[in-house]
Amino acid sequence: MLRNNIIIGLACLAATAALSAPPKKALKSAKGELILPNPNVLRYAGRPFINALADFYWIQTSHALGVAIRPEDYMHVYHYGDLVTRLDPDFCYAYQFVGQAIPINTGGLHGWKNVDESTEIMERGLKVCPQNANERLLLSFNYSHFYKRYKDAADTLAPLVGLPGTVEYIPKLVTRLYAQAGDTDMALQLAEALYETAEYEDEKEAYAARVQEIRLEQVLQAVENAQAAFLAREGRHPADVQELVSSHDLPGVPEDPFGGTIYLSEKDHRAYSSEQQKRLEISVTP
């Protein structure tokens, strides 16, 4: 029985080597896609040597990244890395390595490539390795930057808040993401909790300011919701906030937590505070 296992393992290793030469010579389909062994077959047939197989393909993953030039070359990195993580699901760094390596900005009309694959492999990785803070940061970036899924980005980062060693900008980023997603109640709840638990005076001041910013954002979003209702009914934008009050789309003149005046911009028809020109939202670079 042991001899049979050794023979099967050696045969599996030989087949692996044949199928997995360095990327320049790797076996490919007519479409240029890598032809790699089925991970389920390898896990069964190569069970005694599964760690060696995972290590072998990990070397191939690194090699593929080293020679990658075109977006499709970076997809080779994904396919090798995907195989590695199927063979060794607990290899936490592999998910992060591949996820951050393969998105490529081609510019022009085509933009970013390989983003879906990057997100997919990091989502799988986070299920296996929820303690991986770096992967949470990378996946949150994908959600917010590529998909504008701000609540998913915030939910991904939220478990890091309060953990020892968490960099100081993470709590503020989480509250900003929740506000951007429209979940200002969650953002406010988190900011108030951070304020109550802050140990140093400068931290308390920072979180107190964030609480006020979130409260202002709640007011501004309420004004914009009222404006949207007015526009849908009247077919035009209201002249100012007072017209929203007169039309009963707003119950009264909104109060600015910073003591200023809430107004509607003629330029972009958004609500702003005269005392706080910047909105609590994520700045997105085109």
C-alpha positions in Angstrom: 0.0 0.0 0.0 2.8 2.4 0.9 4.6 1.5 -2.3 1.5 2.2 -4.3 1.2 5.6 -2.7 4.8 6.4 -3.4 4.4 5.4 -7.0 1.2 7.5 -7.4 2.9 10.4 -5.7 5.9 10.2 -8.0 3.7 10.0 -11.0 1.8 13.0 -9.8 5.0 15.0 -9.4 6.2 14.0 -12.8 2.9 15.0 -14.4 3.0 18.3 -12.4 6.5 19.0 -13.7 5.5 18.3 -17.3 2.5 20.6 -17.0 4.3 23.4 -15.2 7.4 24.5 -16.9 8.3 28.2 -16.4 5.6 30.5 -17.9 7.4 31.1 -21.2 7.1 27.4 -21.9 4.0 26.6 -20.0 1.4 24.5 -21.7 -1.4 26.7 -23.1 -4.7 26.3 -24.9 -5.4 27.7 -28.3 -6.6 30.9 -26.6 -3.3 31.3 -24.7 -4.7 30.2 -21.3 -2.6 28.1 -19.0 -3.5 24.4 -18.9 -3.1 23.3 -15.3 -4.0 20.1 -13.4 -7.3 19.9 -11.7 -6.8 20.7 -8.0 -9.2 18.1 -6.9 -7.3 15.4 -8.8 -4.0 16.6 -7.3 -5.4 16.7 -3.8 -6.5 13.1 -4.2 -3.7 11.5 -6.2 -0.9 13.6 -4.6 -2.2 13.6 -1.0 1.1 12.4 0.5 3.0 15.2 -1.4 0.3 17.9 -1.2 2.6 20.4 0.5 5.4 19.8 -2.0 2.9 20.4 -4.9 1.6 23.6 -3.3 5.2 24.8 -2.9 6.1 23.9 -6.5 3.1 25.9 -7.8 3.9 28.8 -5.5 7.3 29.1 -7.1 5.5 29.1 -10.5 3.3 31.9 -9.2 6.2 34.1 -8.3 8.0 33.3 -11.6 4.9 34.2 -13.5 4.7 37.6 -11.8 8.4 38.2 -12.6 7.9 37.8 -16.3 4.4 39.3 -16.6 4.0 42.3 -19.0 0.5 42.2 -20.5 -2.8 41.9 -18.5 -3.2 38.3 -19.7 0.3 37.6 -18.3 -0.9 38.7 -14.9 -3.9 36.3 -15.3 -1.3 33.5 -15.4 -0.3 34.7 -11.9 -4.0 34.4 -10.9 -4.3 30.9 -12.3 -1.2 29.6 -10.6 -2.1 31.3 -7.3 -5.7 30.0 -7.5 -4.2 26.5 -7.8 -1.9 27.1 -4.9 -4.8 28.2 -2.7 -6.9 25.2 -3.7 -4.1 22.8 -2.8 -3.2 24.7 0.4 -6.3 26.7 1.5 -4.6 27.8 4.7 -1.7 29.6 2.9 -3.0 33.1 3.9 -0.3 35.1 2.2 -1.0 33.6 -1.2 -4.4 35.2 -1.4 -3.0 38.6 -0.5 0.0 38.3 -2.9 -2.1 37.4 -5.9 -4.9 39.8 -5.1 -2.7 42.8 -4.9 -0.4 41.8 -7.9 -2.8 41.2 -10.7 -5.0 44.4 -11.2 -3.4 46.3 -14.1 -4.3 49.7 -15.3 -4.2 49.7 -19.1 -5.3 53.3 -19.4 -7.7 54.7 -22.0 -11.1 53.2 -22.6 -10.1 49.8 -21.3 -9.1 50.9 -17.8 -8.3 48.3 -15.1 -8.0 44.6 -15.9 -8.2 41.5 -13.7 -10.1 43.3 -10.9 -12.8 40.7 -10.6 -10.2 37.9 -10.2 -8.3 40.0 -7.6 -11.5 40.5 -5.6 -12.6 36.9 -5.9 -9.3 35.4 -4.6 -9.1 37.9 -1.7 -12.7 37.2 -0.7 -11.9 33.5 -0.5 -8.8 34.3 1.5 -10.6 36.4 4.0 -13.0 33.6 4.7 -10.0 31.3 5.6 -7.8 34.0 7.2 -10.1 36.6 8.8 -7.3 37.9 10.9 -5.3 39.1 7.9 -5.3 42.9 8.3 -3.4 43.6 5.1 -5.9 41.6 3.1 -8.8 43.4 4.6 -7.2 46.7 3.6 -6.6 45.5 0.0 -10.1 44.0 -0.4 -11.7 47.2 1.1 -9.8 49.2 -1.5 -11.1 47.0 -4.3 -14.7 47.4 -3.0 -14.5 51.2 -2.7 -12.3 52.2 -5.6 -13.4 49.7 -8.3 -17.0 48.9 -7.4 -18.0 51.9 -5.3 -19.4 49.4 -2.8 -18.6 51.6 0.2 -20.6 49.7 2.8 -18.9 46.4 1.9 -15.6 48.3 2.2 -16.5 49.6 5.6 -17.8 46.2 6.8 -14.5 44.7 5.7 -12.4 47.1 7.7 -14.6 47.5 10.7 -13.3 44.4 12.6 -9.9 46.1 12.7 -11.2 49.0 14.7 -10.0 48.8 18.3 -7.5 46.0 17.7 -3.9 46.5 19.0 -1.6 47.7 16.3 -4.3 49.1 14.0 -3.0 52.2 12.3 -4.8 55.4 13.4 -6.4 56.3 10.2 -8.5 53.1 10.0 -11.3 54.1 12.4 -11.8 57.5 10.6 -11.8 55.7 7.2 -14.4 53.3 8.3 -16.7 56.1 9.5 -16.2 57.9 6.2 -17.0 54.8 4.2 -20.2 54.2 6.1 -21.2 57.9 5.6 -20.4 57.6 1.9 -22.6 54.5 1.7 -25.5 56.4 3.3 -25.3 54.4 6.6 -24.7 57.5 8.7 -26.4 55.9 11.7 -23.7 53.2 11.8 -21.0 55.8 11.1 -22.2 58.0 14.0 -22.5 55.0 16.4 -19.0 54.0 15.7 -17.6 57.5 16.0 -19.3 58.1 19.3 -18.0 54.8 20.6 -14.5 55.7 19.5 -14.9 59.1 21.3 -16.0 57.5 24.5 -13.1 55.0 24.5 -10.3 57.3 23.4 -7.5 57.6 26.0 -5.8 60.7 24.8 -7.2 64.3 24.5 -6.1 64.7 20.9 -7.9 61.5 20.0 -11.0 62.7 21.7 -10.9 66.0 19.8 -10.5 64.1 16.5 -13.4 61.8 17.1 -15.6 64.7 18.5 -14.9 66.5 15.2 -15.8 63.3 13.3 -19.1 63.0 15.2 -20.0 66.6 14.1 -19.0 65.9 10.5 -21.3 62.8 10.5 -24.2 64.8 12.0 -23.7 67.4 9.3 -23.7 64.7 6.6 -27.0 63.4 8.0 -28.5 66.9 7.6 -27.1 67.3 4.1 -28.3 63.9 2.9 -31.8 64.7 4.3 -31.8 68.0 2.3 -30.7 66.2 -0.9 -33.4 63.6 -0.4 -36.0 66.3 -0.1 -34.6 68.0 -3.2 -34.8 64.7 -5.1 -38.5 64.4 -4.1 -39.1 68.0 -5.2 -37.4 67.5 -8.5 -39.4 64.3 -9.2 -42.7 66.1 -8.5 -42.0 69.6 -10.0 -39.6 68.7 -12.8 -37.1 71.3 -11.7 -34.6 71.9 -8.9 -35.7 74.1 -6.0 -34.4 77.6 -5.9 -33.1 77.2 -2.4 -33.5 75.3 0.9 -36.3 77.6 1.9 -38.4 76.5 -1.0 -38.0 72.9 0.2 -39.4 74.0 3.6 -42.3 75.9 1.9 -43.2 72.9 -0.2 -43.1 70.7 3.0 -40.4 68.5 1.6 -38.4 69.5 4.6 -40.2 69.8 8.0 -38.2 73.0 8.8 -35.0 74.9 8.2 -32.2 72.4 8.7 -29.7 73.2 11.5 -26.0 73.1 10.8 -24.1 71.3 13.6 -21.2 73.7 12.9 -23.4 76.8 13.3 -23.4 77.8 9.7 -26.1 77.8 7.1 -27.2 74.9 4.9 -27.5 75.8 1.2 -27.9 74.2 -2.2 -25.2 74.8 -4.7 -26.2 76.2 -8.1 -23.2 74.5 -9.6 -23.9 70.9 -8.7 -27.2 71.1 -6.9 -25.7 69.4 -3.8 -26.2 70.5 -0.2 -23.3 72.2 1.7 -22.6 74.0 4.9 -21.3 77.5 4.9 -18.9 76.5 7.7 -17.7 73.2 6.3 -17.2 73.1 2.6 -16.0 69.5 2.3 -18.4 66.7 2.4 -17.7 63.5 4.4 -17.2 61.2 1.5 -14.5 59.3 -0.3 -12.5 61.2 -2.9 -12.3 59.2 -6.1 -9.5 59.8 -8.6 -10.7 59.3 -12.2 
